[in-house]
């Protein structure tokens, strides 16, 4: 995606340290979401079910976030959800790091969300895997 952004004219202002933070946050978020995918794979009974579960999880988190529009333009209830979910925090942190604006508390909240997801998803995956193997 970054290469496509360069091709269409995006020029980030991040320095070397900020690029390390960007890559680190992307890797941490990917790791966290991968564990959620593992949970979904263990819960679902078929490949189609995994696809639907993934769609139902990713769709609201992505489209009800700051990925496409500013949260200030959203209705109150949607804005409340969008501003307090992991995708918005990660996107806002990455956006701030890339364009050189203040990151605020988005970086800390993004990392906290990722760690929280990992802390819950890893033991849950292990539990579900042990139960599935023992059957």
Secondary structure, DSSP 8 states (H G I E B T S, - for coil): -HHHHHHTT------HHHHHHHHHHHHHHHHHHHHHHHHHHHH-SSHHHHHHHHHHHHHHHHHTSTTTS-GGGS-HHHHHHHHTSHHHHHHHHHHHHHHT---TTHHHHHHHHHHHHHHHHHHHHHHHHHHHHH-
